[in-house]
Amino acid sequence: MTDALLPAAPQPLEKEGDGYFRKGCNPLAQTGRSKLQNQRAALNQQILKAVRMRTGAENLLKAATNQKVREQVRLELSFVNSDLQVLKEELEGLNISLGVYQSTEEAFMIPLIPLGLKETKDVDFSVVLKDFILEHYSEDSYLYEDEIADLTDLRQACRTPSRDEAGVELLLSYFIQLGFVESRFFPPTRQMGIMFTWYDSLTGVPVSQQNVLLEKASVLFNIGALYTQIGTRCNRQTEAGLENAVDAFQRAAGILNYLKETFTHTPSYDMSPAMLSVLVKMMLAQAQESVFEKICLSGIQNEFFMLVKVAQEVAKVAEVYRQLHAAMSQAPVKENIPYSWASLACVKAYHYGALAHYFTATLLIDHQLKPGADEDHQEKCLSQLYDHMPEGLTPLATLKNGHQRRQLGKSHLRRAVAYHEESTREAGLCKKLRNIEVLQEVLSAAHQRSRLKFNQHQEADDLLNLFEAPDIISKTEHEVEIIPPQFSKVIATDFFQKLGPLSVFSANKRWTPPRSIRFTAEEEDLGFTLRGNSPVQVHFLDPRCSAALAGAKEGDYIVSIQDVDCKWLTVSEVMKLLKSSVEDDIEMKVVSLLDSTSSVVSADSPWQ
């Protein structure tokens, strides 16, 4: 077994506040997947260089007036575009890499398509966040060095997540953490100066923005991509493995659909609404394919009602792949969707369509009408198999007439053979599909089976007497569906919770620097009451009391008492602290809100 097929090593645990988070896989380890990621990173850099050269040449072409110079630039531009196309094809090859992404079990099955993770550049949070903590929160920024380091480490770990639920949880925890970071440090009114750069998963073209939304969207995309890799990695020779594959692809569709509906203006093309719509269809198609494989796992009995069920199930798979291929062929998606993906969708549409006709032919040719209780059931099943039967045929008459039944069956076999030929031809047109041996073997075996059965029953006058086999109605007992992301299942602690409750201490609120109020209580009368809950506010302030004369104001938030941090204390806890100090001078620090132009999202939202 090569290193490409070895399972990922256990991930070490790193401290995260009072808990732990898992680090990602070691990108320097010489495993097949780490080599693949390193290749992706190198290709991204080459594509970036080529894009810059193309941009420079295009600008020179616009500015140049000398005809010879323009001709030379056009020649250079053609070379650059050619190189760029080659690099993009290499990236496409990595996206459909079988040695790393597919199951390690030997299986006679058509491969599934995973998404590659988006690559990113390093980000330095330190300087910007420290400056903001000092400027906006009026706190010593060096007290938050560990928190900033935790954020940086978590982001770094997310670049190489393991292909399992722990990897998904790692990415989700960072996504939720980004919600806290956005609320704490990214005011809606100005840029923060932190540049996020992510490479398009399909084209390798980089996108850079100071907007944290690009970071959040890219992490969401990678969560969806990781689910696709988990799905393609499942052992499809077991029922549990196929169930896990169906679940993984449905969750991938849910994440990608959520990304499409939530981030509608992402500059990276792999996250455009049009591309995401196609990717969602692709995940659901692969989930439906896995459903069919699960039905066939224990073998397909040559029994009338079983064959009806299987024919309709596989017709459903063919239908979703036809719809997927049609979506992949539409502008503007077809310009950037990998050619091998569109080709494989077309191959599967023909292949599974052929199987639907083969199973229908088998139930017609191999089975006679059974008089009695099953007669009505057989007639009903056959009638539900078609929208309409060929002219002159009815379900019951066809079942009773052995010649008609065989003729209709042979019509389906002829159509199955034609579809098998189309699937083989489409696979042969794509270089990458031609090199996938198991795909060629599966297509060839299915083709030979249909042709053999047709030859066994073929008669000399079939060319004239066979009619066009009708379409088969698709039907499934397990309609796959989008599983929306469940952010609430992942618990992530705000790294910067020391700054105070997010309902008040956020980037979109402004308040005065902390003011020190030194006062005395007269006979345990503070001169004010308290309200609110973390942080507590001054309420019903007597304008003649010691605290008011020292500068306290109605509505002030109490942030500390006698140097004890009070931002997270309740009313009863703050009152207890105040009363324990009544015999001495009380030093209380407060802040006053300057405005409240926007509200903070609720605590149960993934965007907090």
Secondary structure, DSSP 8 states (H G I E B T S, - for coil): --GGGS------EEEETTEEEE----TTS-SHHHHHHHHHHHHHHHHHHHHHHHHHHHHHHHH---HHHHHHHHHHHHHHHHHHHHHHHHHHHHHT-HHHHS-SS---S----------B-----HHHHHHHHHHHS-S-GGGGHHHHHHHHHHHHHTTS--SSHHHHHHHHHHHHHHHHHHHHH--TTS--S--EEEE-TTT--EEEES-HHHHHHHHHHHHHHHHHHHHHHS-TTSHHHHHHHHHHHHHHHHHHHHHHHH-TT-SSGGGSHHHHHHHHHHHHHHHHHHHHHHHHTT-----HHHHHHHHHHHHHHHHHHHHHHHHHTSTTGGGTS-HHHHHHHHHHHHHHHHHHHHHHHHHHHS-----SHHHHHHHHHHHHH-SS--TT--HHHHHH-HHHHHHHHHHHHHHHHHHHHHHHHHHHH-HHHHT-HHHHHHHHHHHHHHHHHHHHH--TTHHHH-----------SS--------GGGS----TTGGG--TTTSSTT-EE---EEEEE--BTTB-S-EEESSSS-EEES--TTSHHHHTT--TT-EEEEETTEE-TT--HHHHHHHHHTTTTS-EEEEEE-EEE--S----TTSTT-
